[in-house]
Amino acid sequence: MNTDTNKSIFHGRLRGASNGLFWVGLALAALGVAAILFPIFSTLVAAVLVGWALLFSGIVAFVCCFSIRGTGPFFAALLFSLLCLASGLFLLFNPLAGAVALTLLLGVIFVFQGAFELFFAFEMEPLPGWVGMLISGIISILLACLIAIGWPAISAIVLGVILGVNFLSTGISYMLAARLFRG
């Protein structure tokens, strides 16, 4: 297939998913505004949510590791499960201290998200709304740089603000893209 055919297939799929893309964008934008207005709360919520996810996955991995045959794989799975359990408990009992590590992890995630959105923008390029996705990708990369410059001092408050700005910019770009694809 040539590039024009690939782009028309891609655009057709986006056109079919534009309604869902709009509602995801609206939800992300609303979450972004709430996170910006309440940054300490959103930082604590993020730390506790990740703590519960790690605790749950640690419990599941711990139970499952006993079904693994072989000493090496068993102990690797056991170590993984205990690490997840310990990390989850740490985040649940020390959410502000855990926010420091989460802020660093978020910076890495923003680099990958920004790269994806830049790629997505250039795939959308002939359409009028590709600039919105491009701006969102650039914002994600800039937020990652902000984290790298201010880490760890900024972790308690800025984590919530950065999550909010990222959710807001992503939500707006998804809503703009959905509007353009509705045609």
C-alpha positions as CSV (number, residue, x, y, z in Angstrom):
1,M,0.0,0.0,0.0
2,N,1.2,3.5,-0.6
3,T,1.2,6.3,1.8
4,D,-2.0,8.0,0.6
5,T,-3.9,4.7,1.1
6,N,-2.5,4.3,4.6
7,K,-3.5,7.8,5.5
8,S,-7.0,7.4,4.1
9,I,-7.5,4.2,6.2
10,F,-6.1,6.0,9.2
11,H,-8.4,9.0,8.7
12,G,-11.4,6.7,8.1
13,R,-10.8,4.9,11.4
14,L,-10.4,8.2,13.3
15,R,-13.6,9.5,11.6
16,G,-15.4,6.4,13.0
17,A,-14.1,6.9,16.5
18,S,-14.6,10.7,16.6
19,N,-17.5,10.5,19.1
20,G,-15.6,8.5,21.6
21,L,-12.5,10.6,21.1
22,F,-14.5,13.7,21.9
23,W,-15.9,12.3,25.2
24,V,-12.5,11.0,26.3
25,G,-11.1,14.5,25.5
26,L,-13.9,16.2,27.5
27,A,-13.3,13.9,30.5
28,L,-9.5,14.5,30.4
29,A,-10.1,18.3,30.2
30,A,-12.4,18.2,33.2
31,L,-9.9,16.1,35.2
32,G,-7.2,18.5,34.2
33,V,-9.1,21.6,35.5
34,A,-9.8,19.8,38.8
35,A,-6.2,18.8,39.2
36,I,-4.9,22.3,38.5
37,L,-7.4,23.8,41.1
38,F,-6.4,21.3,43.8
39,P,-2.7,20.4,43.2
40,I,-1.8,18.9,46.6
41,F,-5.0,16.8,46.6
42,S,-4.4,15.5,43.1
43,T,-0.8,14.7,44.0
44,L,-1.9,12.7,47.0
45,V,-4.7,11.0,45.0
46,A,-2.2,10.0,42.3
47,A,0.2,8.6,44.9
48,V,-2.5,6.6,46.7
49,L,-4.0,5.3,43.5
50,V,-0.6,4.0,42.3
51,G,-0.1,2.6,45.8
52,W,-3.3,0.6,45.6
53,A,-2.5,-0.6,42.1
54,L,0.9,-1.8,43.2
55,L,-0.5,-3.5,46.4
56,F,-3.2,-5.3,44.4
57,S,-0.7,-6.4,41.7
58,G,1.7,-7.5,44.4
59,I,-0.9,-9.7,46.0
60,V,-1.9,-11.3,42.7
61,A,1.7,-11.9,41.8
62,F,2.5,-13.4,45.2
63,V,-0.4,-15.8,44.9
64,C,0.5,-16.7,41.3
65,C,4.2,-17.2,42.0
66,F,3.5,-20.5,43.9
67,S,2.2,-22.0,40.6
68,I,5.6,-21.4,38.9
69,R,7.9,-24.4,38.4
70,G,11.6,-24.0,38.8
71,T,13.7,-22.4,41.5
72,G,14.9,-19.4,39.4
73,P,11.5,-18.3,37.9
74,F,9.8,-18.9,41.3
75,F,12.2,-16.7,43.2
76,A,12.1,-14.0,40.4
77,A,8.3,-13.9,40.6
78,L,8.4,-13.9,44.4
79,L,10.9,-11.1,44.4
80,F,8.7,-9.1,42.0
81,S,5.6,-9.7,44.1
82,L,7.3,-8.6,47.3
83,L,8.7,-5.5,45.6
84,C,5.2,-4.6,44.4
85,L,3.8,-5.2,47.8
86,A,6.5,-3.1,49.5
87,S,6.2,-0.3,47.0
88,G,2.4,-0.2,47.3
89,L,2.5,-0.1,51.1
90,F,5.2,2.6,51.0
91,L,3.0,4.8,48.7
92,L,-0.1,4.2,50.8
93,F,1.6,5.1,54.1
94,N,4.0,7.8,52.7
95,P,2.2,9.4,49.8
96,L,4.2,12.6,49.9
97,A,7.5,10.8,49.9
98,G,6.2,8.5,47.1
99,A,5.2,11.6,45.1
100,V,8.9,12.3,44.6
101,A,9.4,9.0,42.8
102,L,6.1,9.4,41.0
103,T,7.1,12.8,39.7
104,L,10.3,11.4,38.2
105,L,8.3,8.5,36.6
106,L,5.8,11.0,35.3
107,G,8.5,12.9,33.5
108,V,9.6,9.7,31.7
109,I,5.9,9.0,30.8
110,F,5.6,12.6,29.4
111,V,8.5,12.1,27.1
112,F,6.9,9.0,25.6
113,Q,3.5,10.6,25.4
114,G,4.9,13.7,23.8
115,A,6.7,11.5,21.2
116,F,3.5,9.7,20.4
117,E,1.5,12.9,20.1
118,L,4.2,14.4,17.8
119,F,4.0,11.3,15.6
120,F,0.2,11.4,15.7
121,A,0.2,15.1,14.7
122,F,2.4,14.5,11.7
123,E,0.1,11.6,10.6
124,M,-2.8,14.1,10.8
125,E,-0.7,16.8,9.0
126,P,-2.9,17.5,5.9
127,L,-5.9,18.1,8.2
128,P,-6.5,21.6,9.7
129,G,-6.4,20.4,13.3
130,W,-3.0,18.7,13.3
131,V,-1.4,21.7,15.0
132,G,-3.4,21.1,18.2
133,M,-2.0,17.7,18.5
134,L,1.5,19.0,17.7
135,I,1.1,21.7,20.5
136,S,0.0,19.0,23.0
137,G,3.0,16.9,22.1
138,I,5.3,19.9,22.6
139,I,3.6,20.7,26.0
140,S,4.2,17.1,27.1
141,I,7.9,17.3,26.3
142,L,8.2,20.7,28.0
143,L,6.5,19.3,31.1
144,A,9.1,16.5,31.2
145,C,11.9,19.1,31.0
146,L,10.2,21.1,33.8
147,I,10.2,17.9,36.0
148,A,13.9,17.2,35.2
149,I,14.9,20.7,36.1
150,G,13.0,21.1,39.4
151,W,13.0,17.5,40.7
152,P,12.7,16.6,43.7
153,A,11.8,20.0,45.2
154,I,8.7,20.5,43.1
155,S,7.1,17.0,43.8
156,A,4.5,17.9,46.4
157,I,2.6,20.5,44.5
158,V,3.8,20.5,40.9
159,L,2.9,16.9,40.3
160,G,-0.8,17.7,40.6
161,V,-0.4,20.9,38.4
162,I,1.6,19.1,35.8
163,L,-1.0,16.2,35.7
164,G,-3.7,18.8,35.3
165,V,-2.0,20.8,32.5
166,N,-1.2,17.5,30.7
167,F,-4.8,16.2,31.0
168,L,-6.2,19.6,30.0
169,S,-4.0,19.9,26.9
170,T,-4.5,16.3,25.9
171,G,-8.3,16.7,26.4
172,I,-8.5,19.8,24.3
173,S,-6.4,18.3,21.5
174,Y,-8.6,15.2,21.4
175,M,-11.8,17.3,21.3
176,L,-10.4,19.4,18.5
177,A,-9.4,16.3,16.5
178,A,-12.8,14.7,17.1
179,R,-14.5,17.8,15.9
180,L,-12.4,17.9,12.7
181,F,-13.0,14.2,12.0
182,R,-16.8,14.4,12.4
183,G,-16.8,16.3,9.1
